[in-house]
Structures are given as C-alpha cells and as structure tokens.
C-alpha cells in the first residue's frame, strides 16, 4: 500500500480505518498565500492517485486559472473531472476562468464544461498579476469536505461516504481532520 503525498503512513492508515466505506479520498493542499496554488488529489484506498486538479483564484480581480487537470484512464468519463472543475468553480463563482494549454481531449472537455456551467475556459489567456506573481507553496493535505459533499449531492460513482454539504445546502455532521505537521492528529465533530 502506498501513502499519499504529504501524509505520513500513520495518518493515512487512520483515515482508512476511520472511513471504511470511502472508496475515494479527495485530499486538498490549500494555498498558503492569496492567489496561490490549490491542489486536489484523488486517492483510492490503495494510496494511488487517480486524479489531480491544480488551480489558482484571485478574489481581488475575480479571476481563476486551471493550471492542471489529469485523470488516470480507468477513471475517465465517470464525472470525476467535471466534479474537480466544479470544486474549483466553487472558489470563484462568476469569475473569469482561463486554463493552461489544452490537448484535443482537453479542449472537448472544457467546451462541454463551459456549455454546462456558463464559465468560459480560455486556453492560454493572460491572467491577473496576482496569479502570475504567486509562487508555489501549499499546506499539508486535508480531506476536502466541500468536494466530498458535492460528490454526494451529484451521486458520483464511488465518491465515498464522508461528506459535508456545501454552503447552500443543509449542513450534515462533519468531521475535521487536523494534519498539521508536528502535532498529533486531532478529530472534532459537530453540526
């Protein structure tokens, strides 16, 4: 069994034990600064990454950029890529979105997502100076409760059983996993 990037083996095993029915874990590496990189990686129970989305959002300029989206062939065409893009769009609803250069499959994908969401995904368009100046840097990964909740509401195949609803839906009980470096794993729950 492999361990996801940024987690030690003990924390990963604890997540697996704590969520026995979850098939896919959405681990978010949050930005460490405004307009910084955010990175979601989707892992199966075996610790192997099935998908990844990297994006930046500038709230000041109301712009976002999808820097990378990749899915392994066995999870393509199951709604997972759309789910990841929808998660990025939650950070900047109504913002102007661009992407890095796109492959032919990527162009078809972003055209379909654009038609569904109304967001325009211009390939290679210039972004704001805040996004351009932001450098790499990210926090340790945490379970992305917003994406788990969204997957639950869309009934994505094998999305998992650990959820928290997005802001506009009723709140379900939630579990927060603190994976801060150097500190013991702490769990807290509530409504």
C-alpha positions as CSV (number, residue, x, y, z in Angstrom):
1,X,0.0,0.0,0.0
2,X,1.3,3.5,-0.9
3,X,0.9,6.6,1.2
4,X,-0.5,9.8,-0.4
5,X,1.9,12.8,-0.9
6,X,2.1,14.9,2.2
7,X,0.7,12.3,4.6
8,X,2.7,10.0,6.8
9,X,1.8,6.3,6.8
10,X,0.1,6.6,10.3
11,X,-2.2,9.4,9.2
12,X,-3.2,7.6,6.0
13,X,-3.9,4.4,7.9
14,X,-6.0,6.3,10.4
15,X,-8.1,7.8,7.5
16,X,-8.7,4.4,6.1
17,X,-9.8,3.0,9.4
18,X,-11.9,6.0,10.2
19,X,-13.7,5.9,6.9
20,X,-14.1,2.2,6.0
21,X,-16.7,2.7,3.2
22,X,-15.0,5.6,1.5
23,X,-13.5,4.5,-1.9
24,X,-12.0,7.8,-3.0
25,X,-10.4,10.4,-0.8
26,X,-10.2,14.0,-2.0
27,X,-7.1,15.5,-0.4
28,X,-6.8,19.3,-0.6
29,X,-3.5,21.1,-0.5
30,X,-4.7,24.6,0.2
31,X,-3.0,27.7,-0.9
32,X,-0.5,29.3,1.6
33,X,-1.0,32.8,0.2
34,X,-3.6,34.8,-1.7
35,X,-3.9,33.7,-5.4
36,X,-1.7,30.7,-4.6
37,X,-1.8,27.2,-6.0
38,X,-4.5,24.9,-4.7
39,X,-4.2,21.2,-5.4
40,X,-6.7,18.4,-5.0
41,X,-5.5,14.9,-5.5
42,X,-7.9,11.9,-5.5
43,X,-6.7,8.7,-4.0
44,X,-8.1,5.3,-3.9
45,X,-7.8,3.1,-0.8
46,X,-4.6,1.7,-2.2
47,X,-3.0,5.2,-1.9
48,X,-2.6,5.6,-5.6
49,X,-3.6,8.9,-7.1
50,X,-6.5,8.6,-9.7
51,X,-6.9,12.3,-10.5
52,X,-5.4,15.7,-9.8
53,X,-6.5,19.3,-10.2
54,X,-4.3,22.4,-9.7
55,X,-5.8,25.9,-9.8
56,X,-5.4,29.4,-8.6
57,X,-8.1,32.0,-7.7
58,X,-7.6,35.8,-7.3
59,X,-10.6,37.2,-5.4
60,X,-9.4,40.8,-5.8
61,X,-9.5,40.6,-9.7
62,X,-12.3,37.9,-9.8
63,X,-10.2,35.6,-12.0
64,X,-9.2,31.9,-11.8
65,X,-6.9,29.7,-13.7
66,X,-6.9,25.9,-14.1
67,X,-3.2,25.0,-14.2
68,X,-3.5,21.2,-14.5
69,X,-6.2,18.5,-14.6
70,X,-5.2,14.9,-15.0
71,X,-7.1,11.7,-14.7
72,X,-5.9,8.2,-15.0
73,X,-7.5,6.3,-17.9
74,X,-9.5,4.0,-15.6
75,X,-11.4,6.9,-14.0
76,X,-12.1,9.0,-17.1
77,X,-15.6,9.6,-18.3
78,X,-17.1,8.9,-14.9
79,X,-17.8,12.5,-13.9
80,X,-14.7,12.9,-11.8
81,X,-13.0,15.6,-13.9
82,X,-16.2,17.6,-14.0
83,X,-16.5,17.2,-10.2
84,X,-13.0,18.6,-9.8
85,X,-13.7,21.5,-12.1
86,X,-16.9,22.2,-10.2
87,X,-14.9,22.3,-7.0
88,X,-12.6,24.9,-8.4
89,X,-15.6,27.0,-9.6
90,X,-16.9,27.0,-6.0
91,X,-14.0,29.2,-5.1
92,X,-14.9,31.8,-7.7
93,X,-18.5,31.7,-8.9
94,X,-19.0,34.2,-11.7
95,X,-15.2,34.7,-12.1
96,X,-13.4,34.8,-15.4
97,X,-11.6,31.5,-15.9
98,X,-8.6,30.5,-18.1
99,X,-6.7,27.3,-18.5
100,X,-3.2,26.3,-19.5
101,X,-2.7,25.0,-23.0
102,X,-5.2,22.2,-23.8
103,X,-4.8,18.8,-25.6
104,X,-7.5,17.9,-28.1
105,X,-9.3,15.8,-25.4
106,X,-8.9,18.8,-23.0
107,X,-10.5,21.2,-25.5
108,X,-13.5,18.9,-25.9
109,X,-13.8,18.5,-22.1
110,X,-13.6,22.3,-21.4
111,X,-16.1,23.0,-24.1
112,X,-18.5,20.6,-22.5
113,X,-17.9,22.0,-19.0
114,X,-18.3,25.5,-20.4
115,X,-21.6,24.7,-22.0
116,X,-22.9,23.2,-18.8
117,X,-21.6,25.9,-16.4
118,X,-21.5,29.0,-18.5
119,X,-18.0,29.6,-17.4
120,X,-15.6,30.4,-20.2
121,X,-12.3,28.5,-20.1
122,X,-10.0,30.3,-22.5
123,X,-6.8,28.4,-23.1
124,X,-3.6,30.3,-22.6
125,X,-5.3,33.6,-21.9
126,X,-3.5,36.1,-19.7
127,X,-4.4,36.2,-16.0
128,X,-4.0,38.9,-13.5
129,X,-0.7,40.0,-12.0
130,X,-1.6,38.5,-8.6
131,X,-1.9,35.0,-10.1
132,X,1.2,35.5,-12.2
133,X,3.3,36.6,-9.1
134,X,2.1,33.9,-6.8
135,X,4.7,31.2,-6.2
136,X,4.4,27.6,-5.2
137,X,3.7,26.8,-1.6
138,X,1.0,24.7,-0.1
139,X,-0.2,23.3,3.3
140,X,-0.2,19.7,4.3
141,X,-3.2,17.9,2.8
142,X,-6.6,17.7,4.4
143,X,-9.8,15.9,3.4
144,X,-11.8,18.3,1.2
145,X,-15.2,18.3,2.8
146,X,-16.7,20.5,0.2
147,X,-15.8,18.2,-2.6
148,X,-17.0,15.1,-0.7
149,X,-20.3,16.8,-0.1
150,X,-20.6,17.9,-3.7
151,X,-19.8,14.4,-4.9
152,X,-22.5,13.1,-2.6
153,X,-25.1,15.5,-3.9
154,X,-24.2,14.5,-7.5
155,X,-24.0,10.8,-6.7
156,X,-20.7,10.4,-8.3
157,X,-19.7,6.7,-8.6
158,X,-17.6,5.5,-5.6
159,X,-17.1,9.1,-4.3
160,X,-17.0,8.0,-0.7
161,X,-19.2,8.1,2.3
162,X,-17.6,11.0,4.3
163,X,-19.4,14.2,3.5
164,X,-20.2,17.8,4.5
165,X,-22.7,19.8,2.4
166,X,-21.6,23.0,0.6
167,X,-22.8,26.3,2.0
168,X,-26.0,26.5,0.1
169,X,-27.2,23.0,1.2
170,X,-28.3,21.8,4.7
171,X,-25.3,21.1,7.0
172,X,-24.7,17.5,7.9
173,X,-22.5,16.4,10.8
174,X,-18.9,17.0,9.8
175,X,-15.5,15.6,10.8
176,X,-12.4,17.8,10.7
177,X,-9.1,16.1,10.4
178,X,-6.2,18.3,11.6
179,X,-3.0,17.1,9.8
180,X,-0.7,19.9,11.0
181,X,3.0,18.9,10.9
182,X,4.5,18.1,14.3
183,X,1.1,17.8,16.0
184,X,-0.9,14.7,16.8
185,X,-3.9,14.0,14.6
186,X,-7.0,15.5,16.2
187,X,-10.6,14.9,15.3
188,X,-13.5,17.1,16.1
189,X,-17.1,16.9,15.0
190,X,-20.3,18.9,15.3
191,X,-23.2,20.4,13.4
